[in-house]
Amino acid sequence: MKVLILGAGVIGVTSAYYLAKAGFEVEVVDRQPGPGRETSFANAGEISPGYASPWAAPAIPLKALRWMFSRDAPLILTPRLGWAGVRWLSAMLRNCTSARYAVNKGHMVRLAEHSRDCLRALRDEIRLDYDGRALGTLQVFRTQRQLDSVGKDIEVLKEAGVRHQLLSPEQCRIVEPGLAAATASIAGGLHLVDDETGDCFKFTQALASQTARMGAAYDYGVDVTALRLARGRICGVETSKGVRTADLYLVALGSYSPALLRPLDILLPVYPVKGYSLTAPLLPEALDRAPQSTIMDEHYKVATTRLGNRIRIGGMAEICGHDPVLRLSRRRTLELSAANLFPSVANLREAQFWAGFRPMTPDGPPIIGPTIIPNLFLNTGHGTLGWTMSCGSAQVIADLLVGRRPAIAVDGLELHRYD
Ligand SMILES: Cc1cc2nc3c(=O)[nH]c(=O)nc-3n(C[C@H](O)[C@H](O)[C@H](O)COP(=O)(O)OP(=O)(O)OC[C@H]3O[C@@H](n4cnc5c(N)ncnc54)[C@H](O)[C@@H]3O)c2cc1C
């Protein structure tokens, strides 16, 4: 049986791996010249089940109001948000209750932990080089007030069984010795010890090569324009290189998934939330002073991650549709966060500046599983932690397509939760 996967980001490629492993004939198409060239290209490099939480949290409406008056705010609304943005924001606000947050977080943690197990099993099966490290995430709080507000998160971590340690400033500097040179004050930290780091683009590329060796066909430079429907089933996909056919179709187009499905009256509440990153080689003399893993600066909500002999600084959320402009004010915030915590470890002026669009659902969990069309399936909407949730999501979709019961419950992950 043949599956045509639309999209070769980290979600499409991990899906290809688990579907090929399950015995399907797999074809993947993507408009880019290779895998992982859009949102999976330069993300913050965290594999962080410990950080898997919806943005739609009880404190967010008040914080968002405050951020409207701050130059370095982590969340920025722009006039370009459009009606889709307004609808998405109001759906997100409806999820900002304690009860909804707890339910949504539960779905995300369940998937993220399954994903971590799947990734570990994958690494036992095949060797993948992606500058991977397993040294945890350190959330750094600059003020006592930020530190005090972490109590609720710790309760949630305890409930979910996520291993963590609350650290004094001195302990933060033991975990990340480079913080000894920080010019910002540090009130304390929260160490999520089981989190991992790496380069998502390298991971996606390596896994695509492995999957191709397993027999999957990858076709790049192919723009998908429409789905063809006949007698209630998808009978082909129109592309810039002709019509492609298969028995089953899987949409993994990230933040571009809704546009393809709208003509079929399948409405995906997935919005492109723009984020930025900077990637710079470390100065040779600064390797010891540089971050060892991911440091999440809770003041700016910016993550700085060690990737081999480079650092990646990522964060910010702009609600501006698919506006590709790279705004220098965002670059400044990223530089400020990293320079405060790890001064002079890289030449940030020469860093590669990048932006990508997180495919965000308003409630938080991605959308995985069937649609109203029997041979059309979805694996999209992974938002802030798509790499973290990729292997688990792909294993779940492979299980569903084979007709096997997935290892985790899929309630709260399927499209019909929005009915
Ligand atoms: C700044 C930033 C930091 C982040 N940090 C992290 C992190 O630390 N950890 C983490 O787990 N996640 C992180 N994320 C989120 C993560 O990067 C995304 O959730 C993930 O990359 C989404 O993968 P995807 O495959 O769904 O989308 P994409 O990677 O965007 O893949 C979709 C693919 O579809 C293709 N496509 C789209 N439309 C068409 C079309 N019409 N025809 C043909 N092809 C098409 C694109 O070319 C693309 O290759 C971050 C995101 C951002 C922006």
The ligand as an ORCA input file, in Angstrom:
! r2SCAN-3c Opt
* xyz 0 1
  C      12.253     30.095     16.512
  C      11.753     28.680     16.677
  C      12.304     27.874     17.660
  C      11.841     26.578     17.843
  N      12.464     25.778     18.753
  C      12.088     24.491     18.882
  C      12.806     23.625     19.752
  O      13.772     24.018     20.396
  N      12.380     22.338     19.866
  C      11.313     21.851     19.166
  O      10.962     20.693     19.351
  N      10.644     22.645     18.293
  C      11.008     23.939     18.128
  N      10.354     24.749     17.254
  C       9.197     24.220     16.543
  C       9.586     23.288     15.412
  O      10.661     23.822     14.689
  C       8.358     23.057     14.506
  O       7.262     22.626     15.273
  C       8.665     22.003     13.452
  O       9.812     22.338     12.716
  C       7.479     21.832     12.503
  O       7.823     20.848     11.583
  P       6.908     20.544     10.324
  O       7.545     19.424      9.592
  O       5.497     20.425     10.749
  O       6.961     21.913      9.490
  P       8.099     22.394      8.414
  O       9.448     22.106      8.929
  O       7.750     23.772      8.071
  O       7.827     21.413      7.219
  C       6.754     21.595      6.321
  C       7.283     21.267      4.942
  O       6.221     21.421      4.017
  C       6.734     22.008      2.847
  N       5.639     22.692      2.172
  C       4.799     23.638      2.677
  N       3.877     23.988      1.761
  C       4.141     23.261      0.639
  C       3.524     23.152     -0.636
  N       2.457     23.862     -0.955
  N       4.054     22.288     -1.527
  C       5.136     21.526     -1.208
  N       5.748     21.588     -0.016
  C       5.258     22.440      0.898
  C       7.818     22.947      3.316
  O       8.768     23.164      2.300
  C       8.389     22.218      4.522
  O       9.544     21.477      4.194
  C      10.785     26.067     17.029
  C      10.254     26.860     16.032
  C      10.726     28.160     15.835
  C      10.153     28.999     14.733
*
